[in-house]
Amino acid sequence: MAKYKDIIAFCFLFSISFVFMSQVVKTVDPVLSTLITYGFAALFFILININNLSELTLIAKGNVKVMVKINVSTLVNTFLAFYVMLYVSPIVYIIVFFSGLSFFSVLFKQDRNKLNITSTLSVFTLSIMTSILISDAAIGKTVVGILLTLISTFFALQYMKDSAVLHSNLGVKVSQVLALRFFLVIAICGSYSIYDSAFSTLVSSDLFLLVFISIIGSIIPLFLMQAAIKKLGVSLTAQFTPFTPIICLIFMILVEGTSFTALEIMSICAMTLLLFFQAKLLHRE
């Protein structure tokens, strides 16, 4: 189990951070939220590599295509992670996100077999149905939220694949990839926030909450995710997360005071078990 500690810790922090993210987007523009959260994370990882800036420059210059793909994937994934919270609850995002990771991972595998495709598609379909059942939003907003989550998920997987290439082929360190992935987020979200005068409405309590989210939802989990990719590979990292829905359920009850019906709780627990057995089946391949 020791080799799984990074991804397990990631799941706990990932879940609690989304509960706070759903709170902050009620008062802060999602673009500004994305800028502050991931801009702070970028600053942190750049400072870690402050004595090796020339090495970072060489990595970026020598891998322009991969750097562009990583930055585009990061921009889409991180912005939608905040924006989706305007449509659905954190637990809906998490259920769709992690079942979607397995679905897209199997879908684009060259050596996939019929059993894996069938089981993954079945679990993915059930995750969509469960998300609609437990969503507290109108059906139209729920569908939009699910679709946006799937887009976010797809780009998250693309980022994982591209960053794995840097690790395995070039030996790039975890902190170096994290220092190089947010430049497009800062450029696009920063430009929009300045144009929209979004900073003028930002209060100190929201700023502190966004910094806190950056630490527990970006800095620490991103490092843990990169470390997990390096140790476990993309496929297992994407699939070894079946317990995140139940963790999110607990945090939503404790932090937000959200109430769930017995049917919703049973559905979430059943979805967690399905994701768990699916992960075991895919990993056994």
Buried (B, 14 or more C-beta within 10 A) or exposed (E): EEEBEBBBBBBBBBBBBBBBBBBBBEEBBBBBBBBBBBBBBBBBBBEBBEEBEEEBEEBBEEBEEBBBBBBBBBBBBBBBBBBBBBBBBBBBBBBBBBBBBBBBBBBEBEEBEEEBBEBBEEBBEBBBEBBBBBBBBEEEBBBBBBEBBBBBBBBBBBBBBBBBBBBEEEEBBBBBBBBBBBBBBBEBBBEBBEEEEBEEEBEEEBBEBBBBBBBBBBBBBBBBBBBBBBBBBBBBBBBBBBBBBBBBBBBBBEBBEBEBEEEBBEBBEEBBEBBBEBBEBBEEE
